[in-house]
Amino acid sequence: MSKSIHVTSKNFKGLTKKEIDEQATDPDSELSQWSKKSAIKHAVKQERSVEKKPESSDADNFPVS
């Protein structure tokens, strides 16, 4: 089952430092949701890149004659 977080745009321009700090401490804020979404996307991309890279062995590097 996929993890779905519905934050569609990152619109934090124009916020003051105080507003951003308040959002950072609030677990239900857009900033916190964006952070969670970003972490999940990064983890999924890492898993996919590991799956794509085949582990090479010495037998794969030498042609069979």
PARO-828958 format. One record per atom (N, C-alpha, C): residue number from 1; x, y, z; residue in one letter. Coordinates in steps of 0.1 Angstrom, whole numbers, plus 5000, padded with zeros to 4 digits. Each point is the difference from the previous one (the first is absolute). Last residue first. Layout:
# PARO-828958
<k->NUM&X->X&Y->Y&Z->Z&r->a> .
...
END
This chain:
# PARO-828958
<k->65&X->5347&Y->4815&Z->4772&r->s> .
<k->65&X->5006&Y->4996&Z->4987&r->s> .
<k->65&X->4997&Y->4986&Z->4996&r->s> .
<k->64&X->4979&Y->5044&Z->5031&r->v> .
<k->64&X->5002&Y->4985&Z->5000&r->v> .
<k->64&X->5005&Y->4997&Z->4986&r->v> .
<k->63&X->5007&Y->5048&Z->5028&r->p> .
<k->63&X->4993&Y->4993&Z->4989&r->p> .
<k->63&X->5003&Y->4985&Z->5001&r->p> .
<k->62&X->5001&Y->5035&Z->5042&r->f> .
<k->62&X->5008&Y->4993&Z->4991&r->f> .
<k->62&X->4992&Y->4993&Z->4989&r->f> .
<k->61&X->4981&Y->5026&Z->5036&r->n> .
<k->61&X->5010&Y->5008&Z->4994&r->n> .
<k->61&X->5008&Y->4994&Z->4990&r->n> .
<k->60&X->4966&Y->4978&Z->5028&r->d> .
<k->60&X->4994&Y->5009&Z->4990&r->d> .
<k->60&X->5010&Y->5008&Z->4993&r->d> .
<k->59&X->5014&Y->4971&Z->5035&r->a> .
<k->59&X->4995&Y->4993&Z->4988&r->a> .
<k->59&X->4994&Y->5008&Z->4990&r->a> .
<k->58&X->5013&Y->5018&Z->5042&r->d> .
<k->58&X->5011&Y->4998&Z->4991&r->d> .
<k->58&X->4996&Y->4992&Z->4988&r->d> .
<k->57&X->4961&Y->5027&Z->5023&r->s> .
<k->57&X->5010&Y->4991&Z->5005&r->s> .
<k->57&X->5011&Y->4998&Z->4990&r->s> .
<k->56&X->4959&Y->5038&Z->5013&r->s> .
<k->56&X->5008&Y->4994&Z->4991&r->s> .
<k->56&X->5010&Y->4990&Z->5007&r->s> .
<k->55&X->4949&Y->5022&Z->5009&r->e> .
<k->55&X->5013&Y->4997&Z->5007&r->e> .
<k->55&X->5008&Y->4992&Z->4990&r->e> .
<k->54&X->4962&Y->5036&Z->4985&r->p> .
<k->54&X->5003&Y->4986&Z->5002&r->p> .
<k->54&X->5013&Y->4998&Z->5007&r->p> .
<k->53&X->4965&Y->5042&Z->5000&r->k> .
<k->53&X->5014&Y->4997&Z->4998&r->k> .
<k->53&X->5002&Y->4985&Z->5003&r->k> .
<k->52&X->4956&Y->5019&Z->5005&r->k> .
<k->52&X->5005&Y->5001&Z->4986&r->k> .
<k->52&X->5014&Y->4995&Z->4998&r->k> .
<k->51&X->4980&Y->5004&Z->5044&r->e> .
<k->51&X->4994&Y->4989&Z->4992&r->e> .
<k->51&X->5005&Y->5000&Z->4986&r->e> .
<k->50&X->5012&Y->5036&Z->5027&r->v> .
<k->50&X->5007&Y->4988&Z->5005&r->v> .
<k->50&X->4995&Y->4988&Z->4992&r->v> .
<k->49&X->4979&Y->5041&Z->4993&r->s> .
<k->49&X->5014&Y->5000&Z->4994&r->s> .
<k->49&X->5008&Y->4988&Z->5004&r->s> .
<k->48&X->4956&Y->5006&Z->5018&r->r> .
<k->48&X->5000&Y->4997&Z->4986&r->r> .
<k->48&X->5014&Y->5000&Z->4994&r->r> .
<k->47&X->4996&Y->5013&Z->5045&r->e> .
<k->47&X->4996&Y->4986&Z->4999&r->e> .
<k->47&X->5000&Y->4996&Z->4985&r->e> .
<k->46&X->5006&Y->5045&Z->5010&r->q> .
<k->46&X->5012&Y->4992&Z->5004&r->q> .
<k->46&X->4997&Y->4986&Z->4998&r->q> .
<k->45&X->4964&Y->5029&Z->4993&r->k> .
<k->45&X->5010&Y->5001&Z->4989&r->k> .
<k->45&X->5013&Y->4992&Z->5003&r->k> .
<k->44&X->4967&Y->5003&Z->5033&r->v> .
<k->44&X->4995&Y->4991&Z->4989&r->v> .
<k->44&X->5010&Y->5001&Z->4989&r->v> .
<k->43&X->5008&Y->5028&Z->5037&r->a> .
<k->43&X->5002&Y->4986&Z->5003&r->a> .
<k->43&X->4996&Y->4990&Z->4989&r->a> .
<k->42&X->4992&Y->5047&Z->4995&r->h> .
<k->42&X->5015&Y->4997&Z->5000&r->h> .
<k->42&X->5002&Y->4985&Z->5003&r->h> .
<k->41&X->4956&Y->5016&Z->5003&r->k> .
<k->41&X->5004&Y->4999&Z->4986&r->k> .
<k->41&X->5015&Y->4997&Z->4999&r->k> .
<k->40&X->4983&Y->5007&Z->5043&r->i> .
<k->40&X->4994&Y->4987&Z->4994&r->i> .
<k->40&X->5005&Y->4999&Z->4986&r->i> .
<k->39&X->5010&Y->5040&Z->5022&r->a> .
<k->39&X->5008&Y->4989&Z->5006&r->a> .
<k->39&X->4996&Y->4986&Z->4994&r->a> .
<k->38&X->4976&Y->5039&Z->4988&r->s> .
<k->38&X->5013&Y->5001&Z->4995&r->s> .
<k->38&X->5008&Y->4988&Z->5004&r->s> .
<k->37&X->4958&Y->5006&Z->5020&r->k> .
<k->37&X->4999&Y->4996&Z->4986&r->k> .
<k->37&X->5013&Y->4999&Z->4993&r->k> .
<k->36&X->4998&Y->5018&Z->5043&r->k> .
<k->36&X->4998&Y->4985&Z->5001&r->k> .
<k->36&X->4999&Y->4995&Z->4985&r->k> .
<k->35&X->5004&Y->5046&Z->5005&r->s> .
<k->35&X->5012&Y->4994&Z->5004&r->s> .
<k->35&X->4999&Y->4985&Z->5000&r->s> .
<k->34&X->4962&Y->5026&Z->4991&r->w> .
<k->34&X->5009&Y->5001&Z->4989&r->w> .
<k->34&X->5013&Y->4992&Z->5004&r->w> .
<k->33&X->4969&Y->5006&Z->5034&r->q> .
<k->33&X->4995&Y->4990&Z->4990&r->q> .
<k->33&X->5009&Y->5000&Z->4988&r->q> .
<k->32&X->5009&Y->5032&Z->5032&r->s> .
<k->32&X->5003&Y->4987&Z->5006&r->s> .
<k->32&X->4995&Y->4989&Z->4990&r->s> .
<k->31&X->4990&Y->5044&Z->4989&r->l> .
<k->31&X->5015&Y->4999&Z->5000&r->l> .
<k->31&X->5004&Y->4986&Z->5005&r->l> .
<k->30&X->4954&Y->5014&Z->5001&r->e> .
<k->30&X->5005&Y->4997&Z->4987&r->e> .
<k->30&X->5015&Y->4997&Z->4999&r->e> .
<k->29&X->4976&Y->4991&Z->5047&r->s> .
<k->29&X->5001&Y->5011&Z->4991&r->s> .
<k->29&X->5005&Y->4995&Z->4986&r->s> .
<k->28&X->4992&Y->4976&Z->5043&r->d> .
<k->28&X->4990&Y->4999&Z->4990&r->d> .
<k->28&X->5001&Y->5011&Z->4990&r->d> .
<k->27&X->5029&Y->4995&Z->5039&r->p> .
<k->27&X->5001&Y->4987&Z->4992&r->p> .
<k->27&X->4990&Y->5000&Z->4989&r->p> .
<k->26&X->5025&Y->5043&Z->5024&r->d> .
<k->26&X->4987&Y->4994&Z->4999&r->d> .
<k->26&X->5001&Y->4988&Z->4991&r->d> .
<k->25&X->5038&Y->5027&Z->5008&r->t> .
<k->25&X->4996&Y->4994&Z->5012&r->t> .
<k->25&X->4987&Y->4993&Z->5000&r->t> .
<k->24&X->5017&Y->5024&Z->4962&r->a> .
<k->24&X->5009&Y->4989&Z->5003&r->a> .
<k->24&X->4997&Y->4993&Z->5013&r->a> .
<k->23&X->4976&Y->5039&Z->4986&r->q> .
<k->23&X->4996&Y->4988&Z->4992&r->q> .
<k->23&X->5009&Y->4988&Z->5003&r->q> .
<k->22&X->5010&Y->5041&Z->5021&r->e> .
<k->22&X->4988&Y->4995&Z->5005&r->e> .
<k->22&X->4995&Y->4988&Z->4993&r->e> .
<k->21&X->5038&Y->5023&Z->4984&r->d> .
<k->21&X->5003&Y->4993&Z->5013&r->d> .
<k->21&X->4987&Y->4994&Z->5006&r->d> .
<k->20&X->4995&Y->5026&Z->4962&r->i> .
<k->20&X->5006&Y->4988&Z->4996&r->i> .
<k->20&X->5004&Y->4992&Z->5013&r->i> .
<k->19&X->4983&Y->5043&Z->5005&r->e> .
<k->19&X->4989&Y->4991&Z->4995&r->e> .
<k->19&X->5006&Y->4986&Z->4996&r->e> .
<k->18&X->5030&Y->5034&Z->5015&r->k> .
<k->18&X->4991&Y->4996&Z->5011&r->k> .
<k->18&X->4990&Y->4990&Z->4995&r->k> .
<k->17&X->5028&Y->5020&Z->4968&r->k> .
<k->17&X->5007&Y->4990&Z->5008&r->k> .
<k->17&X->4992&Y->4995&Z->5011&r->k> .
<k->16&X->4972&Y->5019&Z->4960&r->t> .
<k->16&X->5011&Y->5005&Z->5008&r->t> .
<k->16&X->5007&Y->4989&Z->5008&r->t> .
<k->15&X->4977&Y->4997&Z->4950&r->l> .
<k->15&X->4997&Y->4998&Z->5014&r->l> .
<k->15&X->5012&Y->5006&Z->5008&r->l> .
<k->14&X->4998&Y->5000&Z->4952&r->g> .
<k->14&X->4993&Y->5011&Z->5006&r->g> .
<k->14&X->4996&Y->4997&Z->5014&r->g> .
<k->13&X->5008&Y->4958&Z->4970&r->k> .
<k->13&X->5006&Y->5013&Z->4998&r->k> .
<k->13&X->4991&Y->5011&Z->5006&r->k> .
<k->12&X->4993&Y->4952&Z->4998&r->f> .
<k->12&X->5004&Y->5005&Z->5012&r->f> .
<k->12&X->5007&Y->5014&Z->4998&r->f> .
<k->11&X->4974&Y->4959&Z->4974&r->n> .
<k->11&X->4998&Y->5014&Z->4999&r->n> .
<k->11&X->5004&Y->5006&Z->5014&r->n> .
<k->10&X->4999&Y->4953&Z->4969&r->k> .
<k->10&X->5008&Y->5005&Z->5011&r->k> .
<k->10&X->5000&Y->5016&Z->4999&r->k> .
<k->9&X->4963&Y->4960&Z->4984&r->s> .
<k->9&X->5009&Y->5011&Z->4997&r->s> .
<k->9&X->5008&Y->5005&Z->5012&r->s> .
<k->8&X->4969&Y->4962&Z->5001&r->t> .
<k->8&X->5003&Y->5001&Z->4986&r->t> .
<k->8&X->5010&Y->5011&Z->4996&r->t> .
<k->7&X->4984&Y->4964&Z->5040&r->v> .
<k->7&X->5005&Y->5014&Z->5000&r->v> .
<k->7&X->5005&Y->5002&Z->4986&r->v> .
<k->6&X->4978&Y->4958&Z->5024&r->h> .
<k->6&X->4995&Y->5009&Z->4990&r->h> .
<k->6&X->5004&Y->5015&Z->5003&r->h> .
<k->5&X->5017&Y->4946&Z->5008&r->i> .
<k->5&X->4999&Y->5013&Z->5007&r->i> .
<k->5&X->4996&Y->5010&Z->4990&r->i> .
<k->4&X->5003&Y->4943&Z->5004&r->s> .
<k->4&X->4996&Y->5012&Z->4993&r->s> .
<k->4&X->4999&Y->5012&Z->5009&r->s> .
<k->3&X->5022&Y->4948&Z->4993&r->k> .
<k->3&X->4998&Y->5010&Z->5010&r->k> .
<k->3&X->4997&Y->5013&Z->4992&r->k> .
<k->2&X->4990&Y->4947&Z->4985&r->s> .
<k->2&X->5009&Y->5012&Z->4999&r->s> .
<k->2&X->4996&Y->5010&Z->5011&r->s> .
<k->1&X->4998&Y->4944&Z->4998&r->m> .
<k->1&X->4992&Y->5012&Z->5000&r->m> .
<k->1&X->5009&Y->5012&Z->5000&r->m> .
END
